[in-house]
């Protein structure tokens, strides 16, 4: 079994690299950089809460983030991988360790899946398949880029799984399981699954073009001649149908995700710029790092075998040309903008522009496997040709600033070790006789006898029968066989080392580089414990919200430590909430996708914030409104203006800010600074400076409290860069705020109940006007059976005369459409399962029996009583083989048994 060693090699390399870098959990260096610390750890913490019934809501609406956001799109984007469920078995305070375990297991699963699909494409040395599977999982894209975006690693698993579906499609088998696998891949992460599907489609085209068969193989290779009676059009039709059915099955996840993206704030858009070719060549080498170039690193053993394929004359020219053309085409497509857009769903991503690189790694690994399995371990000539190709790549990288002496040394040393390992494996295969000569003999030895496990091709080539003349040579053969096993073992270990050691070194190098280049966040520690305990102790939902506050630990503190806050960072951050919070003075990072908590008494009152974490302690707020208030209905629609202070007053319905006279606030008023594009510090008189981090459009500085005006004449001092707009200082009168809150509270709802995605409010007698729910009016809200209205970005519904209550419910957009599409796909799958199933069961050798009478009855009708006797002999032979230990189809015991049975039958 090649899958288990492949997974172990991949996991061992990743853990060894992390341990060498002393990165969590092996040291003090944090691994929670960028989106890993900002999104994935908090979202997995929320998944833990959902699985343990502590999320304070259901799976449709997330009341913790952004004062109420849609949850299903986030689940479908970040948390629908089957591996994510593993977080439930860890303590919540060990959420960083849980995410690390999930992140490590995914490359292991990808390595195992690749090893399985390689052996499924063509039989060959199982250790070779294991090493190449590990090389794929340890590609530069996986250990450098996807390591801190765990959802991308689902695409690393999806590509070999979809290539396995390709084999089923070619053979006309697994008509039900194939779409199910496609659905699992797309549901786990649709973005990388889309790329993996494109890559698998290209692999299918190459498999058809090079003449790989569609019949189930019972010979040395899994098909080698044509399409076995099935036309190319039929195979492509089955492939398209399989993908459509699989995507349809995943539609209940995909449609809400798609609509969530449509309703999200647009964020950052950029034009694709192809990387310099010298940098592209440099990224093939280990221990390199760059954000805007493709991470093309692959273990030297896999690269050498793939580079040797064009010179490996034991492999058919059509296969060599097909796989080499595919690898070259994928490389070029990454550098050309039209094909780049096709790979990335027709939109250049905000971050790394080469997210499809894992498909190239898989194609290169499959090309390497084709050479080994179809032509045997390459000899000197192919290896010299492959080494020359790698040397040319290294020479091309000389003009790049990304490479170092360590990269060249590790690359060159691993390549030399790979050459030695392959030559030892070739020598360990031994001579082959009786299987033809020239290419045919080498082809026969390659898939069956050249591996670290199994040497059955030598016995099969010699016929397998015992001969009196050969009895004296058996001892010599046993001795030679032991020597060859030693050679194969040494070669196999060397080949594995050329994958594991550079992979671990590249992992360690990336672990050290990422915190120096990207924003990073602390792992769960004492500060998290203190804040989480304080927020949990103050929880009063839905009577009031508890804000985890500032300074923020991550961009998703409400998910990480609990409470109900304004902060929210997701690919689906709603545009309505981004614009509403910005109008009220809120700040952001990540071009408007990462919203920050707004520490302000007016917005705290408006959004029912009863407790807030501020500067290391919990602060209570008595001047707050309930979740549902009633506002008078006016003749015109209200709109926000340019001033955040006036916008807060517009939503409150009262004036509470005074403008400073000659830049100075009245004594006793609270002073607030608001300059969205300013980066630097602001302070009131000789008070403590407060940092503002602006820089539109990437960052927007939030409105910031500077303290109470205690000294007459004290001004706000700005130090930094960026624009300071007119009206940048506001003077809050707490007495006026208290009066405004009291007026609104007098006509507000007297009781509010929140049950998951449903809100019910009991109104005060005589209430009239518009009921406003302190939650953003995102798509999906319905009140009193109709789409909800909007009041300055919040959910609103007109109160009918005499009404004593109102109710609103949230339904994720696309949920019903996705469920309907999923049901249609299930029906189509059932129909396809019956319509496309094979005409009859497969025979013992994997060959379909003819239609009509089959089995024992068919044989009896054709030859009288002779057929039952043949059946009895066949069954007896199978039982005898089953009793023999290790009598597998590829073991020597099996082939000796087959030879004796054939001799007895003759």
ABEGO torsion letter per residue (X at the ends): XAAAAAAAAAAAAAAAAAAAAGBOAABABBABBEAAAAAAAAAAAAAAAAAAGAAGEBAABBAABGGGBBAAAAAAAAAABAAAAAAAABBAAAAAAAAAAAAAAAAAAAAAAAAAAAAAABBBBAAAAAAAAAAAAABAAAAAAAAABAAAAAAAAAAAAAAAAAAAAAAGBGAAAAAAAAAAAAAABAAAAAAAAAAAAAAAAAAAAAGBBABBBABABBEABEAGGBBAAAAAAAAAAAAAAAAAAAAAAAAAAAAAAAABBAEBBBBBBBBBAAAAAAAABBGBBBAABBBABBBAAAAAAAAAAAABAABBAAAAAAAAAAAAAAAAAAABAAAAAAAAGGBBBABBABAAAAAAAAAAAAAAAAAAAAAEBBBAAAAAAAAAAAAAAAAAAAABAABBAAAAAAAAAAAAAAAAAAAAAAAAAEBBBGAEBEAAAAAAAAAAAABABEAAAAAAAAGGBBBAAAAAAAAAAAAAAAAAAAAAAAAAAAAAAAAAAAAAAAAAAAAAAAAAABBBBBBBBAAAAAAAAAAAAABAOAABBBBAEOBBABAAAAAAAEEBBABBBBAABBAAAAAAAAAAGBBBBGGGABBBBBBBAAAAAAAGBABBBBGGBBBBBABBBBABBBBBBBABBBBBBABAAAAAAAAAGBBABBBBBGGBBBBGBBBBBBBAABBEBBBBEABBBBBBBBGOAABBBBBBBAEBBABBGBBBBBBEBEBBBBGABBBBBAAAAAAAAAAAAAABBABBBBBEABBBBBBBBGBBEBBBBBBBBBBGBBBGGBBBBBBGGBBBBBBBBGBABBBBBBBBBGAAAAAAAAAAAAAAAAAAAAAABBABBBBAAGBBBBBEBBEAAAAAAAAEAAAAAAAAAAAAAAAAAAABBGBBAABAAAAAAAAAAAAAAX
